[in-house]
C-alpha cells in the first residue's frame, strides 16, 4: 500500500512527542514493504527550535538512527495535492496541522475517491479547545484515529464523523530497548517539558520535593522551562540537561535507576486512559517506573506489576525509596513492564491495527461527516486557556 502522512514534523521532536510514534509506524510500514511518504511544513515551529538548539548535528544524528526515513517539506501555498496523492491508498492527517490544510485535504478527498482519508488525534484539545473543535472540518474524512476511548466517543457523539477508532500510541522497540551495559550514573531521571502551567504543581509534588527529601542524584531533560522552574530544580539539587533528542532517551534511561511519569492535568482529569508516550518509552527501555495518579481505565497496563503508583507526594517518596532499596524487586517490576510493551504495545501492533482499519473501511464513499460548526458543543468542554505559544505535544 501507498501511505501518505501529513504531520507537524518527522525530522524534529523538539516539544513534539508524537514524533516517536510517527517514526516507529513509518519504520514498521517500510519494513513490511509499503510505500510511505511523510510531509511536514517547511520550517515548522518544532523544526526551527531544533535547529536553533542543536543545528545540523541534530539532523545528522537523526539520519544515523533512521536512515530509512525521509521528511518531505512543503510550502502550503504551493501544495499540489493532485500530484502528491495521485497514487495514495491511505492518507493520515495529524491534528497538529493548520486547519486550512485539514479542510483542504477533506475537500480533495470528496473529489478523489481512490484513497482513504483519516484524521489522527493525539491531543486533549478536542476536549479543552472549543474553538478548535468548532473549526476542524472533517466532513470529507473517512474517520478518526483517536488515541483514547473518550476522544473516540466524543467524535462519534458529535456526528462529525461516522467512524472512529481507538489507536493508542506505542513504543518503537527498534530504538527503545534496555541498555544494561551502561554504567549507572544517577538515581532518578525525568524526561519531559515544563511548558505551560498544565502540571507545574504536580511536578513540584511528585518530582522536585521527593528528590529533595531523599537527596537523590537526579537529572531532568526537556524544554520550555521558565527561570523559576530552573531555580526550583537547582534548589532541589536536580541537574537540568535541556533538550534531549527523543532517540537518545534509551541511552539516558540506561544510566539511571528509576524514572517517573507525571501526566499533564487535562489527561489525568479529563481524558483518563490516555497515558501519552512516556510510559511506553520507559517500560520499553526496562527502567523501573513510578506514576503520579492517572486512571488506566482502558487496561493498557497492570498497575503494581508494570509500574508503581503514587497517590500523592508522600507516597511518591515511599515508592522511590522502595525501588532504590530493592534492586531485584525493581528489576522484576521493570521486566514485567517491558514484557507488557513487547507483547501488546509496539508500533508493530499498531500497524496491524491500522491495516485492519484499512480493510474495514473498504470501498465506502467519502463525504460522511457533517458540516463544520455543527454540534460543536458536544466536542469540547470550556477550560481556562493558559497556553503561551504553540500547544504541547510532549508528555
Helices and strands as residue ranges (DSSP letters): E 2-6, H 18-31, E 35-41, H 45-53, H 56-65, E 71-74, G 76-78, H 81-84, E 90-94, H 99-111, E 116-121, H 125-128, H 130-135, E 143-146, H 149-158, E 164-166, E 186-191, H 200-203, I 204-208, H 209-214, E 218-221, H 227-235, E 238-240, G 246-248, H 249-253, E 256-261, H 265-269, H 277-284, E 289-292, E 308-310, H 313-325, H 327-344, H 347-361, G 376-378
